[in-house]
């Protein structure tokens, strides 16, 4: 194993080992501060981070507003307060070592307001901001204003080119690095473009080499690239270390830090990670963001898949093959299906899936009355956590609407991610993970269910394992 030499990140030479910043409190001040204390880069989530009362207990994020706009303002206030407190915790735990970064999603609602609010309230405590899930053009200007380095998350050289040409070239001094996130292997939301096949992964080396060549053209030869997604054993990446073709490289770990003593996820979640097998994490497009995402196959995703499978196209008037009358809803309004689809629909109704819900794509999905009530309640309770949500049709614009019907094939992402983080239900909630999570079960480091500290994990990584 080659030695891991320190590289310059956010104004200091540190180990090129980075904790990936997961969302909804899954990486917090405790975990990121512990990682920074080892001499690397810890990253806490700035996405609806937890805040605490005077006794140190987490404050439940309860929404009392009667309208979406009112609840949205509550959400922003929670997010800013939580981000500031997590930065304070991380700063204290780091003890002056390493670097502390914050991760935000550009497609989260009020991203600019939250970022400004946290950076203003935690001045001097945060050294860098990583940001993905969208095209974060404005992050450069915001971070430069506060003297904080910024790290865009991209999945291709083409995406970085667009960001650089439009905005980043004006704030080059504060570009701390570029995070290349493998869109086929990373956990959570992934940056697959329409031109890429989700079923045909491409190797990361040529894509990162292309990114570095472009960065060199922009005068960024010394700017680090963080390799994220699919990194487990560093001995498998030995050709990347001190490679002049790639330049300075750091390695970002998102999944492995989940299984540490400082990780804030539940014990049930940690134990579930130890049982995963190859293929248990899969790429899907159920997210209300519209992005692909990688999550663990469980009852939650199984129900979503089955829900979408019970789907037929309809017409409001006879058209082409859509001539079979079918009645929908409490008012028995007539729509038209093909004869074959009506036969399937009647079978679903007979099986108990009696509620037919309309989608924005002129289709019907069939669910039980209980599930229909849950879907409608979640849509009504929306607090506007995304800049645009397919599930509830909330959007962060003048009309506060996407202009489309709410889509019952998706789900309330805020609800489920808060639930798995704080309640620990790993079967009926969304459980993000990277595709290498199955390796917990075979990695001898975790034999007999062993859960290391962050320091033990970072020391292990430096051996190549």
N, C-alpha and C positions, 0 to 999 in steps of 0.2 A: 504494500500500500504506500503510495506516495505521500509525503507529508503535506498537510493542508496549511499553506502559508496564508498569513493574514492579508486581506485586501482592504482597500479604502471604501467604506460604506458610510454614508451620511456623516462625512467629516471625520471619521476615525478608522484606524486600522483594526479590524475585527476578524474573527474566524468566519470563513465563507459558508456558514451554516445558519439557515434562516428558518424560523418557525412560520409556517403558513398561517395567515390570518383568516380563520373561518368566521362565519356570520352568527348572529343571534347569540352572543355570549359564549360561543363554543371555544374560543380562545379569549382569555381575559387577562386582567392585570397580574394575577397570580402566575399563570402559565408563561406569559410573555416576559414578566419580570424575572422569573427563574431562568428562562432561556438566555436573556441578556446577561444575567449574572455569570454565566459560563464563558462569556466573551464573544458570543454570537449575536444574532439579531432576533429579538423577540417581537412578535406581532400580535397585538390584541385587536379584537373585532370592534369596530366603531358602528356596527349595525345593530341598533336597539340594544346596546350594552346594558347590563344590570347596573342599577345604582342601589345604595344602601342607606338605611336609617342610622340614627345615632348609636343604636345598639349593634350595628354591623350586620343586620339581617337584610337580605335582598328585599327591595320594594316591589311588590306585585304591580305589574303594569295593567291597571284596571282602567277602562275607558268609560267615562260617564257622559260624554257629549251626546246630544240627541241627533246630531247630523254628522255626516262623514267629515265635513270640513272642521267641525269642532273636535271630533276624535283625532283627526289628522294633526291638529295643533297640539293635542295632548301627546301624541306619539313623538312629535319633534322635540317637545320639552323633555320627555323621558330619554330620548336618544342623546341629547346634548348633555344632560346631567349624568347619564351613565358613562358616556365617553370620557368626560372629565374625571370622574371618579376612578375609572379603570386606568387612565393615564397616571393618576397619582399613585395607585397601588403598584403599577408596573415600575414606576420610577423608584419607589421605595424598595421594592424587592430586588431591583437590578443593582442597587448599591454603587452606582457610578460606573459599572462595567457595561461592556457591549453597547448596543443601540436598541432603542425602543421605537417601534413603528406601529402605526394604526392602519387597519384595513377598512376601506369603505367600498360600497358598490355604487357605481354611478347611476344605476337604474333604480336605486332605492329612492323613495320619495324624499324631497327636500334635501338632496345630497349636499348641495351648496350651503344651505343654511346650517345643516348639522356639522359639516366640516368646519365652517367658519366659527360656529359656536364652540366646538370642542377645542380648536386650535387657539381661540381667544381665551378660553377658560383654563387651558392647560399649557400656557406659554412656558417654553423651556423644558417641558417634560417629554415631548414627542419629537423625535429626530427625523422621522420619515413617514410618508403616507403612501401605501400601496392602494391602487384603485383599478378595478376592472368592471366586468358586466356592463358593457356599453363602450362608448367612445368618449372618455373623459377629457375633452379638450380644455376645460376650464381649470382642471386641477393644478396645472402648472402655475397659472396666475395666482390662485389662492395660496398655494404653498409658498411661492416666492414672497408674497406679502408678509408671511409670518416667519420667513427665514427657515423653512422646513423643506427637506428634500422630497421629491416626488418620484414614484415608481409605477408607471403604467403597466398594467397586465395585458399582454397581447398574446395571440396565438399564431401570428404570422408576421413576416416582414412587411407585408402590404399594409396591415393595420397600423404598424408603427410609422410607416411613411406618411400615412394620412394625418396622424396626430402631430408628427414633426412639422410637416409642411404648413398645417393650419395654425398651430399654436406653439409647440414646444421650442421651436428654434428661437423664439423671443425670450425664453427663460432657460437657456441651456445650462447656466451655472447651477441651477437647482435640480437638474435631472440627475438623481442619484444612481439610477440604474433602470434597466428594463427587465420586467419579469416575463419570461417566455413560459406560458402555461400550456402544456400538452393537452389539446382539446379532446383527445381520445382516452387519456388516462387519469386526468385530474378529477378530484371529487367536486361536488357541488356544480354550480353553473359553469358551462364550458363555452368556449368561443368558436364553435364550428360555424363556418360560413356555408352559404348555399351551394358553393362550388365544391365542397368537400363531402366525401361519403362517410357517414357516421359508422358504417360497417367495415370500412377499409382504412385502418390506422396507417399513418405515415410515420416513418422513423424520425425522431426529433433532431438528430445531428444535422442533416442537410438543411432543415428549416432554421435551426439556430445559426448555422454557418452563413446562410443567406441574410439573416438578421444582422449578424456581426459585420458582414461586408457592407451592408447598407449603412450601418452606424459609422463605419470607418469613412465612408463617403461624406458623412455629415460631420466629421471631425470628432467622433465619439469612440475612438479606438480604446481609450482607457476607462470608459464607462462600463461598469459591471453588467453582466446579464445573469439573472437568477433563473436557473433551470428548475421548473416546478411541474409536478405531475409525473407520477411513475418512478420517483426516486425512492429507493429503499436501501440497498447496500451500496456504499460508495465505491467498493471494489468493482462494481459493474459499470462504473463511470470513470474508471481510471484514465482512459484515453482523453477525457475532457479536462483533466487537471493539468495546469501549466501547458495547455495546448495553444501555441501561437496563432493557430487559425481561428480559434474561438475567443482569444483574449481572456480578460479576467472573468472567471465564472464563480458564482456562488450557488449552493444547492438548497432548495427550499423544500421543507418537509411539512406536508399538511396532515397526512393520515397518522404517521407514527406518533406525533406528540399527543394524539387523542388518548393513547394508552400510557399515561404517566400519572404519577400520584398527584401532581399539581393540576392536571386537566380537570376542568369543572364539570365534565359530563357525568352522568349517573353511573353507578356501579353496574346497573343492568346493561347500559350501553357498552361499557368497557368489556363486560363478560361476553356480550354478543359479538364484539369484534374478534374475540379469540376463537369463535366457532365458524367463521365464514369460510367458504370454499371458493375455488376459482369459478367465476361466472356469477357469483352472488351479487356483485355490483354491476349494474348495467346502465347504458346510456339511454335516456328516454326524453320525450318532449312533452311531458305533462305539466311542466311548470307554468304558472300564470304569467311569467315574464315573456314566454315565447321562446326562451333559450333552451338548448339541450342542457341536461344535467345528469350527473352520475349519482345514483343512490342505491342502497341495499334493497334487494328483493325481499319484501315482507308483505304483511297483510294490507298495509296502506296502498302500496303500489299495485298489488294484485287487484284490489277493488277498483282502482282507477282504470286499469287495463280492461277489466271485465265491463266496467261502465261504458267505456268507449266502444267496446265490441258489440254491445247491444245498441246498435245505431243504424238508422235507416234514413235515406234522403226522402224529403217530402215536397209536395207542391201545394199551393193554396188553391189551385184550379187544375182541372184535367189537362195534362200536358204530356205528349209522347206516351211512354209506357206507364206513367203515373196516372192511372185511371181507377184504382181500387180505393173506395171510400174508407176512411179511418177517422174515428172521432177522438178528439183530444181535450183533456181538461174537464173542469167541473161544468163548463157550459157546453160540452160535447161539440165543440167546433169541428167542422169537417176539414180534413186535409186529404191529399191523394198520395197513395203509395203505389209502387208496382205490386202486382199480385203476389209475387214471391216475397217481397218485403212485408206485405200485410200478413202473410202466413207466419213469418218469423215473429212479427210484432205480437200477434195473437198468442203465440207460444210463450213469449216473455211475460205477457200479461197473465196468462194462466199459471205461470210459475211464481207469481207474486210481485213481479216488476210492473206494477200497474200505473205508475206515474210516468207520463211521456213529457220530457222537458225539451224545449226548443233550444237549438244552438245557433250561433251567428252564421253557420254555414248551411242553413236550411236543412238541417237534419234533426231527428228526434233521438234522444237517448232514453232508455227505459230503466227506471230505478224503483226501489221499494218506497212506499209512502214515508217511512222513517228517514231514508236517505234523502229524499226530496225535501223534507222539512229541514234537515240539517244543512243541505246546500243553500236553501233560501235564507235560512237564519244567518249563515256565514256571510252570504252576499250582503244582506241588510246590515250586518254588524261591521262591515268594512271600515277600517280606519285610515285607508289610503297609505299603505306602507310601501307601495311601488310608484314609480313615476307613471306607469301605465300597467293596469292589471286586467288581463283577459277574463279572469274569473268573476270579478265584480263590476267591471267596466269603469272603475275609477281611473282618472288620469289627472296629472298635475298640469292643468291648463285652465283657461278662463271658464270653460264650461264644466270642468271637473268630470269629464266623461270621455271615453275613447270614441264615442259615437257609434259603438256597436252593441249588440245584445250581450249581456253577461253570459259567459260560457260555462255551463254546468259540467263540462268534461274535465275541468281543472279543480283547483282547491284554494283555500285560504292559506297562503304560505306562512303568514305571520302566526296564525293560530297553531299550525302543526309544528313549526320550528320552536316556538316558545314551549309547546307541550313536551316535545322530546327532550329539550334541554332541562326543563325544570321538573317534569313529572316522571321522565324515564321510561315511557311506554315505547319500546323499540319495535313492537309488532304493528301497531295501528297508527303510527306517526311517520312522517318522512325522515329518513335516516341517510343523510349524505355521507359519502365515503369515496376515497380514491379506489381505482380498480385493483391496486395491489394490496388492499386490505386483507385479502385471503392469506397473505404471507404471515400474518400474526400467528396463525395456527401451526406453521411449520418452522418458524424462526426459533432457534434454541434459546435466544435471549428471553423469550416469554414462556419457557417451559414451566409446566405445572401452574400456569396461570399467573406467573410473576409479572408484577406491574412496577416498572422502574421509576425512579425520580427523573426529573428533567436532566439533572447533572449526569446521572448514570447513562441516560440515553445519549447525550451529546458526547460523552467520553467513548461510548460504544461506537458511535458513528465515525469517530476519528480513526478507529482501527480498521475501517473498511466494512464493518458489519453493522 
